[in-house]
Amino acid sequence: MLDPIIKERVNILEPQYRDFVLGDEPVTIAGEFARSYNLDELKSAVLENGIILFLLFFFNKPDLENLFIEEYGLDAGEASSLVEAIIMSLPESIRTAQEETRKQIFNKQEPATPNISVENITNPNEVGNITPKILEEFMRKGVSEPEIDVIKSNLEHYLSNPATSEDKKQLWAEWSKNNTFGLQLGLNTEGSKS
C-alpha cells in the first residue's frame, strides 16, 4: 500500500510517466547500476529507492547526489556523474515528461523570489542581502558551477569579516551544516564562529 503522500504525488503524474515510475523500468535501471558498482542488497535497495524518490520529485539532483555521497562514500564528482548517468539512462520521452511534470508541480509551490538576480548574488557588494532561502531557491533552479564558486567565495569572505553580525554568521553556519543545499555548497563557516 502506498503512503498517502506518495499516492497523492502519483495521482498528479501524467499517465505515461506514472506508468513508467510504477513499472519495472526504475527497478531494472537501479539493478544495472547496482551491478556496475558491485552494491550489496541493502545498498541496491537504497539506490532503487533514491531513483524512485527522484522520479516522484521528492528528491532533486543534489538530494540524490548527497544520498550517494553518504551511503556509498562517493566524492561529489562521482556522485554527480552517477546521477547524470542515471538520468541519461531514462528514455528521452521520460526525461522530457519528467521536466514538464517538475515545472507543473513546483511552479505551483515556489514562493516568489525577491528581485535578486544571479548577478546580484554573485556581486560581493550584495552578499549581505542574500539569505540561505534565497540561495537555496537559486541553487534549486540550477545555478552554474562557476557562479556557485563565486557565491561561495563571496559568502566566506563576508562571514569572515568582523563587521558581519554574529546572528548572520550563525544563520549561515547552521544552514551549511543542516541543509542539503548547504552541504552541497560546502561553505567554510569555521572563520565565522565567535
CYANA upper distance limits for C-alpha pairs under 8 A (distance plus 0.5 A):
  2 LEU  CA      6 ILE  CA      6.78
  2 LEU  CA      7 LYS  CA      6.19
  3 ASP  CA      7 LYS  CA      6.52
  4 PRO  CA      8 GLU  CA      6.53
  5 ILE  CA      9 ARG  CA      6.85
  6 ILE  CA     10 VAL  CA      6.56
  6 ILE  CA     56 LEU  CA      8.38
  7 LYS  CA     11 ASN  CA      6.61
  8 GLU  CA     12 ILE  CA      7.26
  9 ARG  CA     13 LEU  CA      7.35
  9 ARG  CA     56 LEU  CA      7.40
 10 VAL  CA     18 ARG  CA      6.92
 10 VAL  CA     56 LEU  CA      7.70
 13 LEU  CA     17 TYR  CA      6.95
 13 LEU  CA     18 ARG  CA      5.92
 13 LEU  CA    101 THR  CA      7.53
 14 GLU  CA     18 ARG  CA      6.45
 14 GLU  CA     97 ALA  CA      8.43
 14 GLU  CA    101 THR  CA      8.08
 15 PRO  CA     19 ASP  CA      6.52
 16 GLN  CA     20 PHE  CA      6.85
 17 TYR  CA     21 VAL  CA      6.75
 17 TYR  CA     94 ILE  CA      6.81
 17 TYR  CA     97 ALA  CA      6.93
 17 TYR  CA     98 GLN  CA      7.80
 18 ARG  CA     22 LEU  CA      6.59
 19 ASP  CA     23 GLY  CA      6.19
 20 PHE  CA     24 ASP  CA      8.00
 20 PHE  CA     25 GLU  CA      7.08
 20 PHE  CA     26 PRO  CA      8.06
 20 PHE  CA     94 ILE  CA      8.28
 21 VAL  CA     25 GLU  CA      7.95
 21 VAL  CA     26 PRO  CA      6.95
 21 VAL  CA     52 ILE  CA      7.37
 21 VAL  CA     55 LEU  CA      7.09
 21 VAL  CA     56 LEU  CA      8.05
 22 LEU  CA     26 PRO  CA      8.48
 24 ASP  CA     28 THR  CA      6.69
 25 GLU  CA     29 ILE  CA      6.56
 26 PRO  CA     30 ALA  CA      6.58
 26 PRO  CA     48 GLU  CA      7.60
 26 PRO  CA     51 ILE  CA      7.45
 26 PRO  CA     52 ILE  CA      7.26
 27 VAL  CA     31 GLY  CA      6.57
 27 VAL  CA     48 GLU  CA      6.58
 28 THR  CA     32 GLU  CA      6.78
 29 ILE  CA     33 PHE  CA      6.94
 29 ILE  CA     86 ILE  CA      8.06
 29 ILE  CA     89 SER  CA      7.84
 30 ALA  CA     34 ALA  CA      6.45
 30 ALA  CA     44 SER  CA      7.58
 30 ALA  CA     47 LEU  CA      6.64
 30 ALA  CA     48 GLU  CA      5.58
 30 ALA  CA     51 ILE  CA      7.72
 31 GLY  CA     35 ARG  CA      6.66
 31 GLY  CA     44 SER  CA      7.54
 31 GLY  CA     48 GLU  CA      8.18
 32 GLU  CA     36 SER  CA      6.78
 33 PHE  CA     37 TYR  CA      6.67
 33 PHE  CA     86 ILE  CA      8.47
 34 ALA  CA     38 ASN  CA      6.32
 34 ALA  CA     39 LEU  CA      5.50
 34 ALA  CA     40 ASP  CA      8.26
 34 ALA  CA     43 LYS  CA      8.36
 34 ALA  CA     44 SER  CA      5.95
 34 ALA  CA     47 LEU  CA      7.85
 35 ARG  CA     39 LEU  CA      6.86
 39 LEU  CA     43 LYS  CA      6.10
 39 LEU  CA     44 SER  CA      6.15
 40 ASP  CA     44 SER  CA      6.48
 41 GLU  CA     45 ALA  CA      6.72
 42 LEU  CA     46 VAL  CA      6.90
 43 LYS  CA     47 LEU  CA      6.71
 43 LYS  CA     71 GLU  CA      7.96
 43 LYS  CA     72 TYR  CA      8.29
 44 SER  CA     48 GLU  CA      6.68
 45 ALA  CA     49 ASN  CA      6.56
 46 VAL  CA     50 GLY  CA      6.49
 47 LEU  CA     51 ILE  CA      6.70
 48 GLU  CA     52 ILE  CA      6.77
 49 ASN  CA     53 LEU  CA      6.54
 50 GLY  CA     54 PHE  CA      6.58
 50 GLY  CA     59 PHE  CA      8.04
 50 GLY  CA     64 LEU  CA      6.87
 50 GLY  CA     67 LEU  CA      8.00
 51 ILE  CA     55 LEU  CA      6.63
 51 ILE  CA     64 LEU  CA      8.23
 52 ILE  CA     56 LEU  CA      6.60
 53 LEU  CA     57 PHE  CA      6.64
 53 LEU  CA     58 PHE  CA      5.67
 53 LEU  CA     59 PHE  CA      6.03
 54 PHE  CA     58 PHE  CA      6.35
 54 PHE  CA     59 PHE  CA      4.96
 54 PHE  CA     60 ASN  CA      6.40
 54 PHE  CA     61 LYS  CA      8.04
 54 PHE  CA     64 LEU  CA      7.54
 55 LEU  CA     59 PHE  CA      8.32
 55 LEU  CA     98 GLN  CA      7.79
 57 PHE  CA    102 ARG  CA      7.45
 59 PHE  CA     63 ASP  CA      5.86
 59 PHE  CA     64 LEU  CA      6.69
 60 ASN  CA     64 LEU  CA      6.80
 61 LYS  CA     65 GLU  CA      6.60
 61 LYS  CA     83 VAL  CA      7.38
 62 PRO  CA     66 ASN  CA      6.52
 62 PRO  CA    180 THR  CA      7.71
 62 PRO  CA    181 PHE  CA      7.64
 62 PRO  CA    184 GLN  CA      7.49
 63 ASP  CA     67 LEU  CA      6.69
 63 ASP  CA    180 THR  CA      6.98
 64 LEU  CA     68 PHE  CA      6.94
 64 LEU  CA     83 VAL  CA      7.41
 65 GLU  CA     69 ILE  CA      6.74
 65 GLU  CA     76 ALA  CA      7.68
 65 GLU  CA     79 ALA  CA      5.45
 65 GLU  CA     80 SER  CA      6.24
 65 GLU  CA     82 LEU  CA      8.38
 65 GLU  CA     83 VAL  CA      6.88
 66 ASN  CA     70 GLU  CA      6.52
 66 ASN  CA     76 ALA  CA      8.41
 66 ASN  CA     79 ALA  CA      7.93
 66 ASN  CA    180 THR  CA      7.85
 66 ASN  CA    184 GLN  CA      8.05
 67 LEU  CA     71 GLU  CA      6.33
 67 LEU  CA     72 TYR  CA      8.46
 68 PHE  CA     72 TYR  CA      5.76
 68 PHE  CA     73 GLY  CA      7.38
 68 PHE  CA     74 LEU  CA      6.76
 68 PHE  CA     79 ALA  CA      6.28
 69 ILE  CA     73 GLY  CA      5.37
 69 ILE  CA     74 LEU  CA      5.08
 69 ILE  CA     75 ASP  CA      6.47
 69 ILE  CA     76 ALA  CA      7.18
 69 ILE  CA     79 ALA  CA      6.65
 70 GLU  CA     74 LEU  CA      8.03
 74 LEU  CA     78 GLU  CA      6.20
 74 LEU  CA     79 ALA  CA      6.23
 75 ASP  CA     79 ALA  CA      6.63
 76 ALA  CA     80 SER  CA      6.53
 77 GLY  CA     81 SER  CA      6.63
 78 GLU  CA     82 LEU  CA      6.62
 79 ALA  CA     83 VAL  CA      6.73
 80 SER  CA     84 GLU  CA      6.70
 81 SER  CA     85 ALA  CA      6.55
 82 LEU  CA     86 ILE  CA      6.66
 83 VAL  CA     87 ILE  CA      6.70
 84 GLU  CA     88 MET  CA      6.55
 85 ALA  CA     89 SER  CA      6.60
 86 ILE  CA     90 LEU  CA      7.32
 87 ILE  CA     95 ARG  CA      7.81
 88 MET  CA     92 GLU  CA      8.46
 90 LEU  CA     94 ILE  CA      6.80
 90 LEU  CA     95 ARG  CA      6.77
 91 PRO  CA     95 ARG  CA      6.88
 92 GLU  CA     96 THR  CA      6.69
 93 SER  CA     97 ALA  CA      6.61
 94 ILE  CA     98 GLN  CA      6.36
 95 ARG  CA     99 GLU  CA      6.76
 96 THR  CA    100 GLU  CA      6.81
 97 ALA  CA    101 THR  CA      6.48
 98 GLN  CA    102 ARG  CA      6.47
 99 GLU  CA    103 LYS  CA      6.85
100 GLU  CA    104 GLN  CA      6.87
101 THR  CA    105 ILE  CA      6.63
102 ARG  CA    106 PHE  CA      6.50
103 LYS  CA    107 ASN  CA      6.01
104 GLN  CA    108 LYS  CA      7.19
105 ILE  CA    109 GLN  CA      7.38
106 PHE  CA    110 GLU  CA      6.15
113 THR  CA    134 ILE  CA      7.35
113 THR  CA    137 GLU  CA      8.13
114 PRO  CA    134 ILE  CA      8.41
116 ILE  CA    120 ASN  CA      6.24
116 ILE  CA    121 ILE  CA      7.49
117 SER  CA    121 ILE  CA      6.97
118 VAL  CA    122 THR  CA      6.67
118 VAL  CA    138 PHE  CA      8.29
118 VAL  CA    143 VAL  CA      8.39
118 VAL  CA    147 GLU  CA      8.43
119 GLU  CA    123 ASN  CA      6.63
120 ASN  CA    126 GLU  CA      6.46
120 ASN  CA    127 VAL  CA      8.29
121 ILE  CA    126 GLU  CA      6.91
121 ILE  CA    127 VAL  CA      6.62
121 ILE  CA    130 ILE  CA      7.21
121 ILE  CA    135 LEU  CA      8.32
121 ILE  CA    151 ILE  CA      7.05
122 THR  CA    126 GLU  CA      8.22
122 THR  CA    127 VAL  CA      7.88
122 THR  CA    147 GLU  CA      7.04
122 THR  CA    150 VAL  CA      6.42
122 THR  CA    151 ILE  CA      5.69
122 THR  CA    154 ASN  CA      7.92
123 ASN  CA    127 VAL  CA      7.02
123 ASN  CA    151 ILE  CA      8.49
123 ASN  CA    154 ASN  CA      8.31
124 PRO  CA    154 ASN  CA      5.98
126 GLU  CA    130 ILE  CA      7.70
127 VAL  CA    151 ILE  CA      8.39
127 VAL  CA    154 ASN  CA      7.14
127 VAL  CA    155 LEU  CA      6.89
127 VAL  CA    158 TYR  CA      7.62
128 GLY  CA    158 TYR  CA      7.78
130 ILE  CA    134 ILE  CA      6.69
130 ILE  CA    135 LEU  CA      7.21
131 THR  CA    135 LEU  CA      6.86
132 PRO  CA    136 GLU  CA      6.46
132 PRO  CA    171 LEU  CA      8.43
132 PRO  CA    172 TRP  CA      7.21
132 PRO  CA    175 TRP  CA      7.25
133 LYS  CA    137 GLU  CA      6.73
134 ILE  CA    138 PHE  CA      6.91
135 LEU  CA    139 MET  CA      6.61
136 GLU  CA    140 ARG  CA      6.47
136 GLU  CA    181 PHE  CA      6.69
136 GLU  CA    182 GLY  CA      8.46
137 GLU  CA    141 LYS  CA      6.80
138 PHE  CA    142 GLY  CA      6.92
138 PHE  CA    143 VAL  CA      6.53
139 MET  CA    143 VAL  CA      5.70
139 MET  CA    181 PHE  CA      7.80
143 VAL  CA    147 GLU  CA      6.88
143 VAL  CA    148 ILE  CA      7.03
144 SER  CA    148 ILE  CA      6.68
145 GLU  CA    149 ASP  CA      6.66
146 PRO  CA    150 VAL  CA      6.85
147 GLU  CA    151 ILE  CA      6.63
148 ILE  CA    152 LYS  CA      6.48
148 ILE  CA    185 LEU  CA      7.88
149 ASP  CA    153 SER  CA      6.62
150 VAL  CA    154 ASN  CA      6.57
151 ILE  CA    155 LEU  CA      6.50
152 LYS  CA    156 GLU  CA      6.57
152 LYS  CA    185 LEU  CA      7.49
152 LYS  CA    186 GLY  CA      8.50
152 LYS  CA    187 LEU  CA      6.60
153 SER  CA    157 HIS  CA      6.68
154 ASN  CA    158 TYR  CA      6.57
155 LEU  CA    159 LEU  CA      6.46
155 LEU  CA    187 LEU  CA      8.33
156 GLU  CA    160 SER  CA      6.61
156 GLU  CA    187 LEU  CA      7.31
156 GLU  CA    188 ASN  CA      6.80
156 GLU  CA    189 THR  CA      7.26
157 HIS  CA    161 ASN  CA      6.90
158 TYR  CA    164 THR  CA      7.29
159 LEU  CA    164 THR  CA      6.75
159 LEU  CA    168 LYS  CA      8.38
159 LEU  CA    169 LYS  CA      6.31
159 LEU  CA    189 THR  CA      7.50
159 LEU  CA    191 GLY  CA      7.67
159 LEU  CA    192 SER  CA      5.67
160 SER  CA    164 THR  CA      8.15
160 SER  CA    189 THR  CA      8.41
160 SER  CA    191 GLY  CA      5.79
160 SER  CA    192 SER  CA      5.65
161 ASN  CA    192 SER  CA      8.43
164 THR  CA    168 LYS  CA      7.38
164 THR  CA    169 LYS  CA      7.58
165 SER  CA    169 LYS  CA      6.91
166 GLU  CA    170 GLN  CA      6.52
166 GLU  CA    192 SER  CA      8.39
166 GLU  CA    193 LYS  CA      8.28
166 GLU  CA    194 SER  CA      7.78
167 ASP  CA    171 LEU  CA      6.58
168 LYS  CA    172 TRP  CA      6.80
169 LYS  CA    173 ALA  CA      6.61
169 LYS  CA    189 THR  CA      8.09
169 LYS  CA    192 SER  CA      6.00
169 LYS  CA    193 LYS  CA      7.39
170 GLN  CA    174 GLU  CA      6.56
170 GLN  CA    192 SER  CA      8.15
170 GLN  CA    193 LYS  CA      7.76
171 LEU  CA    175 TRP  CA      6.74
172 TRP  CA    176 SER  CA      6.46
172 TRP  CA    189 THR  CA      7.88
173 ALA  CA    177 LYS  CA      6.88
173 ALA  CA    189 THR  CA      6.01
173 ALA  CA    192 SER  CA      8.10
174 GLU  CA    178 ASN  CA      6.46
175 TRP  CA    179 ASN  CA      5.85
175 TRP  CA    182 GLY  CA      6.08
176 SER  CA    181 PHE  CA      8.12
176 SER  CA    182 GLY  CA      4.42
176 SER  CA    183 LEU  CA      5.98
176 SER  CA    185 LEU  CA      8.08
176 SER  CA    186 GLY  CA      7.47
176 SER  CA    187 LEU  CA      6.70
176 SER  CA    189 THR  CA      8.22
177 LYS  CA    182 GLY  CA      6.95
177 LYS  CA    183 LEU  CA      6.60
178 ASN  CA    182 GLY  CA      7.51
178 ASN  CA    183 LEU  CA      7.75
179 ASN  CA    183 LEU  CA      6.58
180 THR  CA    184 GLN  CA      6.65
181 PHE  CA    185 LEU  CA      6.59
182 GLY  CA    186 GLY  CA      6.90
182 GLY  CA    187 LEU  CA      7.46
183 LEU  CA    187 LEU  CA      8.01
189 THR  CA    193 LYS  CA      7.45
